Amino acid sequence: MLQMMYCVERSDGPDQWVQEQCFKTEFKAFVNARAKSLAFTNVYRVIYQSPGLSGEVLRVAKGKALLNSDDRLVG
């Protein structure tokens, strides 16, 4: 059975990301990225990875999620 992992990456410049740690759940990865973004000045992101499939879940800075220009929020 293939397992999906959620990895925390640190921004190391424009379009440069350094993988720091991976977790089995999205929640644990988000908590880790949020804590690091509060402790340090870097932007962090959570990505999902499984064989043949990967993508960005969210970016976090100063403890808050950063929205992409194509995010569609209601309300």
C-alpha positions in Angstrom: 0.0 0.0 0.0 1.3 3.4 -1.0 1.6 5.9 1.8 1.2 9.7 1.4 3.5 11.9 3.4 3.2 15.6 4.2 6.6 17.4 4.2 7.6 20.8 5.6 9.9 22.8 3.4 11.6 26.1 4.2 12.0 28.9 1.7 15.6 29.5 0.9 15.1 32.2 -1.8 12.9 32.7 -4.8 11.6 29.3 -5.9 14.1 27.5 -3.7 12.8 25.2 -1.0 14.7 23.0 1.4 12.9 19.9 2.8 13.1 19.8 6.6 10.8 17.1 7.9 8.0 14.7 6.8 4.9 13.5 8.7 2.2 11.0 8.1 -0.6 13.5 8.7 -1.3 16.9 7.3 -2.2 18.3 10.7 1.2 17.4 12.2 3.0 18.9 9.2 0.9 22.1 9.5 1.6 22.4 13.3 5.3 22.0 12.7 5.4 24.6 9.8 3.4 27.0 11.9 5.7 26.7 15.0 8.8 27.2 12.8 7.3 30.2 11.1 6.6 31.8 14.5 10.1 31.0 15.8 12.0 32.0 12.6 11.6 34.6 9.9 11.3 32.1 7.0 8.3 31.1 5.0 7.4 27.4 5.3 5.2 25.3 3.1 3.5 21.9 3.5 3.5 19.6 0.5 2.1 16.1 0.0 4.2 13.4 -1.6 3.4 9.9 -2.7 5.0 7.9 -5.6 4.1 9.7 -8.8 2.1 12.5 -7.1 3.0 15.7 -5.2 1.7 19.2 -4.7 1.6 22.1 -2.3 -1.0 22.2 0.4 -0.3 25.6 1.9 2.4 28.2 2.8 2.8 29.6 6.3 4.5 32.9 7.5 4.4 34.4 11.0 2.0 31.6 12.0 -0.6 32.4 9.4 -1.5 30.7 6.1 -0.5 32.7 3.0 -3.1 32.8 0.2 -2.3 32.3 -3.4 -3.7 34.6 -6.0 -5.8 31.8 -7.4 -7.4 30.9 -4.0 -11.1 31.3 -4.1 -12.5 32.1 -0.6 -16.2 32.4 0.1 -17.5 34.8 2.8 
